[in-house]
Amino acid sequence: MAEHPRVREVTSLSNATVKELRALHDRKGRRESGLFLAEGARTALEALDNGRAPEILVYHREGRERDVVRRLRQACLAAGGECLEVDDQVLAKVAKKDNPQSVVAAFRWTRRPFAEIDPAASRVFVALDRVRDPGNLGTIVRTADAVGAGGVLLVGETCDPASVEAVRASMGSIFAVPVFEGSEADFLALAARWPGSVVGTALPASQHYRRADLRAPILLVMGNEQAGVTEAIAGACTDLVRIPMQGRADSLNLAIATAVALYGIAEPEDRALAP
């Protein structure tokens, strides 16, 4: 074990820090502590690359000399955090699953209101109205990262972007893409002063999503998995578009639909290729 006062070998399942980390699997525990969990060395390294060091780093004691663990441990300690060197049992307890990743880290969640959004920061942003599935949310954050979006806006009562499932699905992009949270009223106020197009996807819309004449910065609004966007949000959009369905399916999974729409509007040079 490394000789540092904030590096400890922990083998007890009743250890206070282990209990604290386990509580982060619940939204209540995350809200009370302000921390959230990220699984795996790759995700933790993505955080470091985006200027975020873990406040608590847990890793299997047999991997303490791995280069990636050394780097994460050094960053954690430099930021004033603590490191736990653990065995299989404790790691499984923290991760709440069998065969967990050999590294689990806790980071501080930064809550961002819509007032902090800078529309000039990117050509495109994506807003999600009452998204319920954390896997969808994490995948959308990852897609937003891939297209260079300026942020993901969560509108109304949504699933928790800091949940283990959402963070896992984002594949580390949760540390690269700002996530903003606000009420429907907050969103309507933002949409009213948005300097570019506010474009919503809706089944009744007649306009093809790749043929809309949109002005940057574009705010793409995607609706709830079951109900779509609310009437108020639809009314706040400058454009309503549809993704055409040519087979028997009448809808797409939210994450897939968002990816299709984002790539369709984020790359204007491709718009001429649309059929």
Buried (B, 14 or more C-beta within 10 A) or exposed (E): EBEEEBBBBBEEBEBEBBEBBBBBBEEEBBBEBBBBBBBBBEBBBBBBEEEBBBBBBBBBBEBBEBEBBEBBBEBBBEEEBBBBBBBBEBBBBBBEEEEBBBBBBBBBBEEBEBEEBEBEEBBBBBBBBBBBBBBBBBBBBBBBBBBEBBBBBBBBEBBBBBBBBBBBBBBBBBBBBBBBBBEBEBBBBBBEEBEBBBBBBBEEBEBBBBEBEBEBBBBBBBBBBEEBBBEEBBEBBBBBBBBEEEEEEEEBEBBBBBBBBBBBBBBEEEBEEEE
